[in-house]
Amino acid sequence: MSCAARSSGPIEAQREMLDRSVERVTKTGVNHGTAWGTEQKGCANSFDSKDTFMQSVDRAMIETELLPVLSDAEVDALAHSMDNTGIAILRDVIPDDMLAQARSYISRELDRHGGEYFFLEGVGWVNASPLAELGRSVAFRHILKGLWERGMQRAAPDVEPRPSLRVLAGEVGLRHAGLFHYDSYVVTALVPLVIPDGPDEPHGDLVMYPNLRRVRRSVIVNILEKAVAESAWGRAVWRMPAVQRRFAARAIPMQPGNIYFFWGMRSLHANLACLPESVRSTVLFHFGDPHAGGILKRLSAWRHHVKMKRLNRMPRSHNPL
């Protein structure tokens, strides 16, 4: 369906989906502990609840704080899982009431953006959102710094995590599927807020090539490698089922309430597609850019901004009303 043909129907469908999601969380809580979703077509492997290689830290560690203060051994276990499987999970650590408030916040913002994809970045939005407590969490920062130190084998920089909110919806949201990329930051924490879960509805799983490269100490090598891997033809190659089988790509279903950690700079990753009328929302906390501050890095960031602005441009015929 073209953007020109769309009416308020998809926006209403998105709002109803979010309302149902908020109601479900408020009344019954997040459906924790269910089995993972089935493998999505086009990706060679997927994680499930019985994957013996998957390591996670579950709710048993939670006491009274938003997040547990992990011991060195527990952070070691997270890093070990990221090294060996590509992912580590803290399960059921985001409270149900925070999820419900976050979904209401997303619903309001989605209305402001005409039911289409939007992206918020920086500490300003998170401090003004229902996720402010997570953004300020000392225990969360302790985990991010501890993982960075284990990944880089040196003391972590005294920097703040970089939070961003991605809401995939509408025709523009479809354009963001399969955009394989490396993060500029060593550690990435992904917090799912809204994941499509209707019958036969694509979930927009995280898909990655775990730890496909090492952290690049040279900013020039990093920029060149990203340019090749993230080019249009490069992404077309990464989407090929044969390539995904050859390099052991994995689809990772996401459950709201969990936090997913991975080596963002080392793992090539993207999200699978959702329906235009679906809503998929995640918060990303990036930590520790080893190339921050340099002129080449600023030029690379500007180039990325221009590309995203072009990607997110709405057709002239689009009318969300």
N, C-alpha and C positions, 0 to 999 in steps of 0.2 A: 504494500500500500504506500503510495507516494505521500510526501508531506502535504502536497496540495489537497489531497483527498481526505486528509485527516480532519476530524471535527473535534468537539469536546469529548467524544466518546472515550478515546484512550486515556485522556486526563481523568475523567470520571472513574474509569476502571482502575487507574493507578491509585486514586484517592480511596476507593473502596477497598483495594488490596491492603493499603496501609492501615485503614481503619480496622479491618479484620485482624491484622497483625497486632495492632495495639491492644485490641480487645482480648485476643488470645493470650497475650503476655500478661495483661492485667488480671484476667480471671484465672488462668491456669498456670502461668509461668511458661518459660521457654521449654520446649520439649527436649530436655537434655537426655543424653544417654541412648538415643535411638541409633539404629545402624546407619552407616554412611550411605549416601546415595549411590546408585549404580554408575558404572563407568560410562562416560559420555562418548559418543561416536567420534572417531577421528583422533583419539588419544590412546596411546598404547597401554598405559597402566593407570590405575587409580588406587588411592588409599581406601581401606575399609576398616571397620572396627576390629577386625581380627588380624590386621597386618602385623606380623611379629617384629617387623623392623621399625614400626612406629613407636616412639617413646613420647609420653606425655606426663604432665603433672596434673593431678585431678583435684577435685573439690576438697578432698580430705585435708589439704594443707591450709585451707582457708580458716581463719579465726574470726576476728571482728573487723579487720581493715578491709578496704576495697580489694586490695591485692595482698597476697602473702609476702612477707619478707623472706626471700629464699636464702638458704644456706649456700656456701660455696659449692658444696657437693651437688645441690639441686640445679644451680646454674650450670655446673659442669655437665649434668645430665641433659639439659636443654641444648647446650652447644654440641654435645656428642650426637644427639638426635639430628640436629641441623647438618652436621658433617656427614652422617651416614645415610640419612633419608631425604635431606633437603628441608625438612620441616620439623618444628617442635610446637607442642600445644599446651597451653594452660586451659584446662577445661572448666566451664561453668563459673567463671570468675566475674563476669559482668552482671550486676544485679538486674532482676526483672524490671524493677521500677525505672532504672536508668535506661534500659532498652525501650520501654514504653514511652518515656519522655523524649528520647532521641528520635523515635519514629514519628511522634507528633511534630517535632521540630523539622524533620525531613519533609513531612507532608506540607507544612506551611511554606518551606523554602521551594518545594517543587511547584506549588501553585504560583509563587512569585516568578518562577522561571518558565512558565507556560507548559509544564509537564514534560520538559526536555532535560537532557543531561546538564548537570552543573558540577562545578568543582570549586571548593573553598580551600585555601592554603594559609598557613601561618597560625600564630598563637591567638590572634584576635578572635577568630570565629570560635575556636574551641573554648576559650575562656568565657564566651557569652552563650555557650550551648550547655545542654544537660550533661555533656561529657567533660565538663571542666574539672571534676574531681579526679578523673583518670589522667587528664593532662598534667595535673599537679602532683600526682602520686609519687612519693619518694620511693616506694617499693618498686614501682614500674620503672623509674629511671635507674634504679639499682640493677634491675635485670638487664636493661639495655646496655648500660655501661659494662656490666660484667660479661655480657656476650661479646661486645666489641673488643674487650681486652683479650678474651680467649681467641677471637678470630684474628686479631692483629698482633698478639704477643707483645703488647706494650700498654702503657697506661692510657686510659681513655681520655679524650679531650674534654675540657670543661665547657661543654656546649649543651644547649637545650635540644630535645627531640623536635623534629619538624613535623607537625601534624597536618594532614590534609583529608578532606571529605570528598569522596567520589560518589555521585548518584547517577547511575546509568538508567536512562528512561528514554522513550521516544525514539524517533529515527536517528537522532544524533548519538544516542547511547549505543545503537547498533554499530556505529563506526568505530567504537572503541574496543570491539571484540577482536581478539587475536593480534593485538598490537604488542608483539613480543619486544621486551626491552630489558636492559640492565638498569638497576637503580644507581644513583650517584653515591648512595650511602651504604656503609658496610652492613648495618643491621636494619631489617624492616620488620615491624610488628603490624599485623593486619587484624582489625577488629570488625567483624561483620555485624551489621545492624539490621538490614533487611535483605533477605535472600528469597527469591521466588520459590514457592513450594507447592504450587497447584498441580493437579493431575496432568501428567504429560507436559509440564511446563519446564523448559530448560532452566537450570539453576544458576548459570553463569559461573561455574566452578573456576577456581584458580587453577591454571595449568602452568607447569614449569619444567624446565630442564635443570634438575638440581645440580648446583655447583659445577656448572659447565666450564668455568674458568677460575683462575686465582684473582685475588685483589690486585689490581694494577697500581704499582707505586708511581709509575710515570703517567702524568696527566695526558701527555700526547698519545701514548699507547692506548690509554683508556678511551679517549675521545675518538680515535680512529677505529678502534674495535667496536665501539657503540655505533658509530656511523655505518659500518658494514652490517652488523647484526640487525640494526633497526631500520635499514633501508627497505623500500617497498619489495624489492626482489628477495632480500634476506628474509623478511617476514613471510613471504609466500613459501619459501623453502621450509621454514620452521613449522608451518601449518600442515605440511605434507605428512600423512599417516606413516609412510615408510621412514621418513626422517625421525618422526617421533618414536617409532619403534627402535630405530637404530641407536638413538641417543637417550633412550629410557625416559621420555617425557612422562609426567604424571599429572593426572587430574585430581584435584584435592577438593572435595565437597566441604562447604563451610557451614558451621552451625552458630547462629547468634548466641552470645554468652561466652564463647571461647575467644582466646587470643592466639594467633598463629605467628610464629617467629621463623624467619628464614634469612639467609645471607643474600640480601637484595643486590649487592654488587656482583656477586658470583653466579647467581641463578637467573637464567633467562626466563622471563615469566610474562603472563598475560591473563586475561579472563576470557572464558568462553561466552558465546552470545546468549542474550536473553531476548524475549519477545518485546516488541516496541511498547506494548501496554503493560509490561512488567516493570517492577522497580527493584533494582539491586543497589544496595548502599553499603559502603565499607569506609572505615577510617584507617588511614595508614599513618604510622608513626615511624619516621626515618631517623636514624641516629648515626652520626659520625661520618661526615664526608672528608676523606683524607686529602682531597684536592681543593677544599674550600678556599676562597679568597683570591685565587690566581686569575690573571686576565684571560687566559685561555678558558678557564672554567666559566667565567662570566659570559664570554662569547658563546660558549656551548649552551649555557642556560638560556641566553637570548634566542638562539636559533631554535631551541626546543619550544620556547614560548610562542614564537611565530608559527611553527608547525601546528601546535595545538590550537591556536587561534583560528588558523585556516580550517583545521579539521572540524571545529565546533561551529563554524559559520552556518547559519540557517539559510536554506534556499529562500529566494525572494517571495516565492509563492506560499511559504508557510504562514499559517494563521492559526494560533492556538485557541482563538475564541470561538 
